[in-house]
Structure formats: structure tokens, C-alpha cells
Amino acid sequence: MTQVLTLLGRRDCPLCEEMQHGLADLVASGRIALRVIDVDEDPVLLARHGLDVPVLMCAARVLCMHRLDREALLACLNSQ
């Protein structure tokens, strides 16, 4: 079953691009679907996260910020 994850980020953000690239193999395999949201386009998300991006979320739970924590990600996927 494909798990939908949310990546909160912004344009021209090297860390956001790095995290998205780190998830590419799981997206390609169909294990996850990635919903990417630009925090600069949502005032609530911008106020909540400011410069603290990227943020990878599974449902409403934050898995990691700034750098991909593959261990936390796999633990989340394996618990579903």
C-alpha cells in the first residue's frame, strides 16, 4: 500500500531539494506518494514553520526537519 507523505518546503531551497531527492527511490518504487507544499503560499504554514523547512510529515506527525531521517521514515512506513 502506498503511504502518502507531505513535504513542506519552499522554492529555491537546497535542503528541500535534497530531501525530495532522498525520497525519490521510495516514490519511484511506489512505496510512498509525495505531496509537496510550498509554505510561502499558505500563511498558516508560513507562520508555523517560517524558515524551519523542509519538514517531512506522515499524516499529522512530523518525521524530520531540515535533513532526511531515513530511520524515522522507515519506522513510520513499517508501522502502517
C-alpha positions in Angstrom: 0.0 0.0 0.0 1.3 3.4 -0.9 1.8 5.8 2.0 1.2 9.5 1.3 3.8 11.8 2.9 3.8 15.6 2.9 6.9 17.6 2.3 6.7 21.2 3.4 9.2 23.4 1.7 9.8 26.4 -0.5 11.2 27.2 -3.9 14.9 27.6 -4.3 15.6 25.8 -1.0 18.6 23.5 -1.3 17.7 21.5 1.8 14.2 21.0 0.4 15.6 19.7 -2.9 18.0 17.4 -1.1 15.2 15.9 1.0 13.0 15.4 -2.1 15.9 13.8 -3.9 16.4 11.5 -0.9 12.9 10.3 -1.2 13.0 9.7 -5.0 13.7 6.0 -4.7 10.7 5.4 -2.5 8.5 7.4 -4.8 9.8 5.5 -7.9 9.1 2.2 -6.2 5.6 3.2 -5.3 6.1 2.7 -1.6 5.3 6.4 -1.0 3.5 9.2 -2.7 4.8 12.6 -2.0 2.7 15.7 -1.7 4.8 18.8 -1.8 3.5 22.0 -0.3 5.2 25.5 -0.6 4.9 27.1 2.9 5.2 30.5 1.3 1.8 30.0 -0.4 0.0 29.3 2.9 0.0 32.0 5.6 -0.7 29.5 8.3 2.1 27.1 7.3 4.5 30.1 6.9 3.7 31.4 10.4 4.1 27.9 11.9 7.3 26.8 10.1 8.9 30.0 8.9 12.5 29.1 7.9 12.2 25.6 9.5 11.9 23.8 6.2 11.9 21.2 4.9 9.5 19.3 7.1 8.5 15.7 6.2 5.2 14.6 7.6 3.4 11.3 7.8 -0.3 12.1 8.5 -0.1 14.9 11.1 3.2 13.7 12.6 6.5 15.4 11.9 9.1 12.7 10.9 12.0 15.0 10.3 13.1 18.6 9.7 16.0 20.0 7.7 17.6 16.6 6.9 16.0 13.3 5.9 15.9 10.9 8.8 15.6 7.7 6.9 15.4 5.6 10.0 12.3 7.5 11.3 10.8 7.4 7.8 11.2 3.6 7.5 9.9 3.1 11.0 6.8 5.1 10.1 6.3 3.2 6.9 6.8 -0.2 8.6 4.2 0.6 11.3 1.5 1.3 8.7 
